[in-house]
Amino acid sequence: MIDKELERYYESMYSLFHNEGWKSLLSDLKTNALSINSVENTTDLNDLQFRKGQLSIIASLLNLEEQIRAAEEQALEEDPDAYNG
């Protein structure tokens, strides 16, 4: 069974994902990713590596909801008698 702390974690994350502020943040990140992912604006190798790091973090945030859903599904598959989240 998924423990209560983990269950509260999933519930709070889903609450976050339905928040208008979260949706606005994702929209801003998508816009920012377009300008960050520009080779012509890259000045040197250090800047390229920095941009790569920025894009990695943005991708993690953009995919967070799916990552949480997948983690919950995996936990539920490991214990079919777990709560009905």
C-alpha positions in Angstrom: 0.0 0.0 0.0 1.2 3.5 -0.7 1.9 5.2 2.6 0.0 8.3 3.7 3.0 10.6 3.3 3.5 9.5 -0.3 -0.2 9.7 -1.0 -0.2 13.3 0.3 2.8 14.1 -1.9 1.0 13.0 -5.0 -2.1 14.9 -4.0 -0.2 18.1 -3.4 1.7 17.7 -6.7 -1.6 17.3 -8.6 -3.0 20.3 -6.8 0.1 22.2 -8.0 -0.3 21.1 -11.6 -3.9 22.4 -11.6 -2.9 25.8 -10.3 -2.9 28.8 -12.8 0.5 29.9 -11.5 2.0 26.5 -12.5 0.4 26.8 -16.0 1.8 30.3 -16.4 5.2 29.1 -15.3 5.2 26.3 -17.9 4.1 28.8 -20.6 7.0 31.1 -19.7 9.5 28.3 -19.6 8.4 27.1 -23.1 8.9 30.6 -24.4 12.3 31.0 -22.7 13.4 27.6 -24.0 13.0 28.9 -27.6 15.4 31.7 -27.0 17.9 29.7 -24.9 18.0 27.0 -27.5 19.6 29.3 -30.1 23.1 28.6 -31.4 23.4 32.0 -33.0 23.1 33.7 -29.6 25.7 31.5 -28.1 29.0 33.3 -27.4 31.4 30.5 -26.5 31.7 27.0 -25.2 31.0 28.0 -21.6 27.8 29.8 -22.7 26.8 26.7 -24.7 27.3 24.5 -21.6 25.3 26.9 -19.5 22.4 27.0 -22.0 22.5 23.2 -22.1 22.1 23.1 -18.3 19.2 25.6 -18.5 17.4 23.5 -21.1 17.9 20.4 -19.0 16.3 22.1 -16.0 13.4 23.5 -18.2 12.8 20.1 -19.7 12.6 18.5 -16.2 10.0 21.1 -15.1 8.0 20.8 -18.3 7.9 17.0 -17.8 7.4 16.9 -14.1 3.7 16.2 -14.2 4.3 13.1 -16.4 7.1 12.0 -14.2 4.9 12.2 -11.1 2.1 10.3 -12.9 4.5 7.6 -14.0 6.0 7.2 -10.5 2.5 6.9 -9.0 1.4 4.4 -11.6 4.6 2.3 -11.0 3.9 2.4 -7.2 0.3 1.3 -7.8 1.5 -1.5 -10.2 3.8 -2.8 -7.5 0.9 -2.8 -5.0 -2.5 -3.2 -6.7 -4.2 -2.9 -3.3 -2.9 0.6 -2.8 -5.2 3.6 -2.5 -7.3 4.8 -5.5 -5.5 8.2 -6.1 
